Amino acid sequence: MALLSLPSLALRFPLLKESEVVQTTTFDRSYVILAIAMYVIGLIMVASASMPVAERLFDNPFHFVTRHIIYIGLSFAIAAITLQIPLASWHQHSTHLLILGIALLVVVLLIGRTVNGSTRWIVLGPITVQAAEPAKLFFFCYLSAYLVRRRDEVMENVKGFIKPLIVFGALASLLLFQPDLGTVVVMFVTTFGLLFLAGAKLWQFISVAAVGLSAISALAYFSPYRWARVTSFLDPWKDPFGSGYQLTQSLMAYGRGELSGQGLGNSIQKLEYLPEAHTDFVMAVLAEEFGFIGICLVLVLSMTLVFKALMLGRRAVQKEKYFEGFFAFAIGIWFSFQGAVNIGASAGIVPTKGLTMPLISYGGSSMIIMTIAVVVLIRIDHEMRLQSIQATANHKKKGGRK
């Protein structure tokens, strides 16, 4: 079912007046505006942050910019296809999507490319797929469908609460073999947030959350690599040219930015002082060039998108469209936490986790999957509006018969 134009609406629902059709638009255009605004900011910042390293590595300062533009184009093309998929299909095939996500995580461990000690990418000719990105979306889809099937069990029984955690544990184990603790933490927070919103009892939520946090803390403590990240985050200046190097350079970028920044293109830290300047730490370059004002602008755009997702989920649940509501909640929690971790890591608020800033950082897999998530929100809103239009038309039809 495609998004309907005003003429098609008038043909489909002839009892609606033209003014009523205009007032009842079939999708929320603000999602598109927010996404495009973040695309544009991301493109500008990736271009600014990546040119020095691209010049050195590829003798082409526009290497990453060109690829980022291609990723945006692919995102639009995939978005156009995804937009035509009803939420009923997502619901029906949620288990198949979960199996696909697990398969990708297994395949990446077998034949994936290893970069900086992490095996996270499946290489398909010129295309590189980061398996964790689709796995996140597919798991949230499955979890939303599970909560529709077992909502009463989740609310009344510990067994219903534990079952999705077993699935999460399987995914987390595969991710930790990569290793990718950051994605595990994002999925952990989103899973528990969604279970809480679905009506899980508070004591279950607190007790299992405590166990999960203890497990994540243990994973960090008993891994020298992860523990070095935690300790360097607490005091990066203790070893500014070793374990604390990346964070100290990022903090310098924030410090130089002050209120309004140094101006576009005038970052010093991007001149290969700050590693991963166009990916995980693109917000540090943005802070240096556009200052506190620039960071606030991105936060406002991101949080507006998150707020709309959560409000959309609330409206869907109120209309008893539970799968759509839970899926929207999951996307909202996912976006908010991942964005908070990305900015928090670059500002020294949380340990570095290697997570991208949604719709802004360089990275094809992240860009495409985040775009699909936004399209899902648009589709949910679209179907709810069509349902409302249909209800209005049916009501007028019944009134006319009387």
C-alpha positions in Angstrom: 0.0 0.0 0.0 1.7 3.1 -1.2 1.5 6.6 0.3 -1.7 8.1 -1.1 -1.9 11.5 -2.8 -4.8 13.9 -2.3 -6.6 12.9 -5.5 -6.3 9.2 -4.7 -7.7 9.9 -1.3 -10.6 11.7 -2.7 -11.4 8.8 -5.0 -11.0 6.2 -2.3 -13.0 8.1 0.3 -15.6 10.1 -1.7 -17.6 11.0 1.4 -14.7 13.2 2.6 -14.8 16.9 1.7 -11.8 18.4 0.0 -11.0 20.5 3.1 -11.0 17.4 5.3 -8.7 15.5 2.9 -6.2 18.4 3.0 -6.3 18.6 6.8 -5.8 14.8 7.0 -2.5 14.4 5.2 -1.3 10.9 4.8 2.1 11.2 6.4 4.1 13.5 8.7 6.5 15.5 6.6 8.4 16.7 9.6 10.2 13.2 9.7 11.5 13.9 6.2 12.5 17.4 7.1 14.4 16.3 10.2 16.1 13.4 8.4 17.2 15.6 5.5 18.5 18.3 7.9 20.6 15.7 9.7 21.8 14.3 6.3 23.0 17.7 5.2 24.8 18.5 8.5 26.4 15.0 8.4 27.5 15.5 4.8 29.1 18.9 5.6 30.9 17.6 8.7 32.1 14.4 7.0 33.5 16.5 4.2 35.2 18.8 6.6 36.5 16.1 9.0 37.6 13.5 6.4 39.6 15.4 3.8 43.0 15.4 5.6 43.0 11.6 6.2 41.5 10.9 2.8 44.3 12.9 1.2 46.9 10.8 3.0 45.3 7.4 2.5 43.9 7.7 -1.0 45.5 10.8 -2.5 42.0 12.0 -3.0 40.5 14.5 -0.4 37.0 13.7 -1.6 37.2 9.9 -1.2 35.0 9.7 2.0 32.7 12.5 0.8 32.0 10.7 -2.4 31.2 7.5 -0.6 29.0 9.3 1.9 27.0 10.8 -0.9 26.6 7.3 -2.4 25.4 6.0 1.0 22.8 8.8 1.2 21.6 8.0 -2.3 21.4 4.2 -1.5 19.5 5.2 1.7 17.0 7.1 -0.3 16.5 4.3 -2.8 16.1 1.7 0.0 13.8 4.1 1.8 11.5 4.3 -1.2 11.2 0.5 -1.3 10.8 0.1 2.5 8.1 2.8 2.5 5.8 0.4 0.5 6.1 -2.4 3.0 3.1 -2.6 5.4 3.8 -3.0 9.1 1.8 -6.2 8.9 4.6 -7.7 6.8 7.2 -6.6 9.4 5.1 -8.2 12.1 4.5 -11.4 10.1 8.2 -11.9 9.2 9.8 -10.7 12.5 11.1 -14.2 13.3 12.6 -14.5 9.9 14.3 -11.2 10.2 15.7 -12.2 13.6 17.1 -15.4 12.1 18.7 -13.3 9.3 20.2 -11.0 11.9 21.7 -13.9 13.8 23.0 -15.4 10.5 24.8 -12.2 9.6 26.5 -12.1 13.0 27.6 -15.7 12.5 28.9 -15.1 9.0 30.9 -12.0 10.0 32.7 -14.1 12.6 33.6 -16.7 9.9 34.5 -14.5 6.9 34.4 -11.0 8.2 37.1 -8.3 7.7 39.2 -7.5 10.8 40.0 -3.8 11.4 41.8 -2.6 14.6 41.3 -6.0 16.2 37.5 -6.0 15.6 35.8 -8.4 13.1 32.6 -6.5 12.3 32.4 -6.2 8.5 31.2 -8.5 5.7 32.8 -7.6 2.4 30.6 -8.2 -0.7 32.7 -6.8 -3.6 32.6 -3.0 -3.3 30.0 -3.2 -0.6 30.9 -3.5 3.1 28.1 -4.5 5.5 28.5 -4.0 9.3 26.4 -7.0 10.5 25.5 -5.5 13.9 23.5 -2.6 12.3 20.7 -4.7 10.6 20.9 -7.2 13.6 19.8 -4.3 15.9 16.8 -3.3 13.8 15.7 -6.9 13.2 15.9 -7.8 16.9 13.8 -4.7 17.8 11.2 -5.8 15.2 11.2 -9.3 16.7 11.0 -8.0 20.3 8.0 -5.8 19.3 6.2 -8.7 17.8 7.0 -10.9 20.8 5.5 -8.3 23.2 2.3 -8.3 21.1 2.0 -12.1 21.4 3.1 -12.4 25.0 2.2 -9.0 26.6 0.0 -10.5 29.3 2.7 -13.0 30.1 5.3 -10.2 30.3 3.1 -8.2 32.7 2.2 -11.1 34.9 4.9 -13.8 34.7 8.7 -13.7 35.1 8.9 -16.4 32.4 7.5 -13.9 29.8 10.0 -11.3 30.9 13.0 -13.7 30.7 12.3 -15.2 27.3 13.3 -12.2 25.2 16.4 -11.8 27.4 17.5 -15.3 26.3 17.3 -14.2 22.6 19.2 -11.0 23.6 21.8 -13.1 25.3 22.4 -15.1 22.2 22.8 -12.0 20.1 25.0 -10.3 22.7 27.3 -13.4 22.8 27.9 -13.2 19.0 28.5 -9.4 19.3 31.0 -9.9 22.1 33.0 -12.3 19.9 33.6 -9.5 17.4 34.1 -7.7 19.9 31.4 -5.0 20.0 30.4 -4.1 23.5 28.9 -0.7 22.4 26.2 -2.4 20.3 25.4 -4.8 23.2 24.9 -1.9 25.6 22.6 -0.1 23.1 20.5 -3.3 22.6 20.5 -3.9 26.4 19.1 -0.5 27.2 16.6 -0.5 24.3 15.4 -4.0 25.3 14.8 -3.1 29.0 13.2 0.2 28.1 10.8 -1.6 25.8 10.0 -4.3 28.4 9.3 -1.6 30.9 7.0 0.3 28.6 5.2 -2.9 27.8 4.2 -3.3 31.4 6.9 -5.4 33.1 6.8 -5.3 36.8 9.2 -2.8 38.4 10.9 -5.4 40.6 11.6 -7.6 37.6 13.0 -4.7 35.7 15.3 -3.6 38.5 16.5 -7.0 39.5 17.4 -8.2 36.0 18.7 -4.8 35.0 21.1 -5.0 38.0 22.3 -8.4 36.9 22.8 -7.1 33.3 24.7 -4.0 34.5 26.9 -6.2 36.7 27.6 -8.5 33.8 28.6 -5.6 31.5 30.8 -4.2 34.3 32.5 -7.6 34.7 33.0 -7.8 30.9 34.8 -4.4 31.0 36.8 -5.2 34.2 38.1 -8.6 33.0 39.1 -7.3 29.5 42.3 -5.3 29.5 41.3 -3.5 26.3 37.9 -2.5 27.6 39.2 -1.6 31.1 41.8 0.6 29.5 39.0 2.5 27.8 37.1 2.9 31.1 40.1 4.1 33.1 41.3 6.4 30.3 37.8 7.9 30.3 37.9 8.7 34.0 41.3 10.4 33.7 42.4 10.8 30.1 45.2 13.3 31.0 47.0 10.6 33.0 48.2 9.1 29.8 47.5 11.7 27.1 49.7 10.1 24.5 48.6 6.5 25.2 45.2 5.2 26.3 43.8 8.7 26.8 45.0 10.1 23.5 41.8 10.0 21.5 39.7 11.5 24.3 42.2 14.3 25.1 42.3 15.4 21.4 38.4 15.3 21.4 38.3 17.5 24.5 40.7 19.9 23.0 38.3 20.2 20.0 35.4 20.9 22.3 37.5 23.5 24.2 38.5 25.3 21.1 34.9 25.5 19.8 33.7 27.6 22.8 30.3 29.2 22.0 30.2 29.7 18.2 33.2 27.7 17.0 36.2 28.4 14.8 34.2 28.3 11.6 33.6 25.6 9.0 36.9 24.0 7.9 39.0 25.6 10.6 39.3 22.6 12.9 42.9 21.8 13.9 42.1 18.4 15.5 40.8 17.0 12.2 44.3 17.4 10.8 45.0 13.8 11.9 45.4 14.7 15.6 42.0 13.2 16.3 41.5 9.5 15.2 38.2 8.6 13.6 37.3 12.2 13.1 34.7 11.6 10.4 33.1 8.5 12.1 32.8 8.1 15.9 34.2 11.5 16.7 32.5 13.7 14.0 30.7 15.6 16.8 34.0 16.7 18.3 34.9 18.3 14.9 31.4 19.9 14.7 31.9 21.3 18.2 35.3 22.8 17.3 34.0 24.4 14.1 30.5 25.4 15.2 30.8 25.4 19.0 28.2 25.0 21.6 25.5 26.4 19.2 26.3 23.7 16.6 26.1 20.9 19.1 22.8 22.3 20.5 21.3 22.4 17.0 22.1 18.7 16.4 20.8 17.8 19.8 17.5 19.6 19.1 17.1 17.9 15.7 17.9 14.5 17.2 15.7 14.8 20.3 12.8 16.2 18.2 13.0 13.0 16.1 13.2 10.9 19.3 10.3 12.7 20.9 8.1 12.3 17.8 9.0 8.6 17.7 8.0 8.1 21.4 4.8 10.1 20.9 3.9 8.1 17.8 4.4 4.9 19.8 2.1 6.2 22.5 -0.6 7.1 20.0 -0.3 3.7 18.4 -0.6 1.8 21.7 -3.6 4.0 22.7 -5.3 2.9 19.4 -4.4 -0.7 20.3 -1.9 -1.0 17.4 0.6 -2.6 19.8 3.2 -3.9 17.3 3.5 -0.5 15.7 3.6 1.2 19.1 6.3 -1.0 20.5 8.4 -0.7 17.3 8.2 3.1 17.4 9.2 3.0 21.1 12.2 0.8 20.3 13.4 3.1 17.5 13.0 6.2 19.8 14.9 4.6 22.7 17.6 3.3 20.3 18.1 6.7 18.6 18.2 8.6 21.9 20.6 6.3 23.7 23.0 5.8 20.7 23.1 9.6 20.1 23.7 10.2 23.8 26.5 7.7 23.9 28.2 9.1 20.8 28.2 12.7 22.0 28.9 11.7 25.6 31.9 9.6 24.5 33.4 12.5 22.5 32.8 14.9 25.4 34.3 12.6 28.0 31.0 11.9 29.8 30.9 8.2 29.1 33.6 5.6 27.9 34.3 5.4 24.2 32.0 2.8 22.6 32.6 3.2 18.9 29.0 4.1 18.1 28.0 6.4 15.2 25.9 9.5 15.5 22.6 8.5 13.9 22.2 10.0 10.3 25.3 12.2 10.7 28.5 10.0 11.1 30.2 8.4 8.2 29.3 4.8 7.7 27.1 3.1 5.0 25.5 0.4 7.1 24.6 2.7 9.9 23.2 5.3 7.5 21.0 2.8 5.6 19.7 1.1 8.7 18.9 4.4 10.5 17.1 5.6 7.4 15.0 2.4 7.3 14.2 3.0 11.0 13.0 6.6 10.2 11.0 5.2 7.2 9.3 2.7 9.6 8.2 5.6 11.7 6.8 7.4 8.7 5.0 4.2 7.6 3.5 3.7 11.1 2.2 7.3 11.1 0.9 6.8 7.5 -1.1 3.7 8.4 -2.6 5.3 11.5 -3.7 8.3 9.5 -5.2 6.1 6.8 -7.1 4.2 9.5 -8.4 7.5 10.9 -9.5 8.6 7.4 -11.2 5.2 6.8 -13.0 5.5 10.2 -14.2 9.0 9.3 -15.4 7.9 5.9 -17.3 4.9 7.3 -18.9 7.1 10.0 -20.2 9.5 7.3 -21.4 6.6 5.2 -23.4 5.2 8.1 -24.8 8.6 8.8 -25.9 9.1 5.2 -27.8 5.8 5.3 -29.6 6.8 8.4 
